[in-house]
Amino acid sequence: MKYVTLDMAKRQCNVESWFTDDDSYLTLLCDICEEKVAFYLCVPVDALASMGGSDKIPGPIVLAILLNVAEYYKYREDTTGVQSKALVPRSLPLLGLYRDFSK
């Protein structure tokens, strides 16, 4: 997890901080969602931090990652493979601000 912390993911998913049974799963989802967002934006994961022209990852990209983590966590039984699931539609307008459609 480069940009989204476990604590951020737990708050987004309404998971109590003392509940640690799903920590490794949430960490995995954070890693996957960061990669999926980077893939959608046609950049490497490391480049997400500079998308807004500074050294800090833009808030809309962080929110898009968190929305996807929460969606995958909530519907984890319905998902046979997280990699095959599309990005959450409500996160796309947030990412559209940064996507280079020429790639």
Secondary structure, 3 states (H helix, E strand, C coil): CCCCCHHHHHHHCCCCCCCCCCHHHHHHHHHHHHHHHHHHCCCCHHHHHHCCCCCCCCHHHHHHHHHHHHHHHHCHHHCCCHHHCCCCHHHHHHHHCCCCCCC
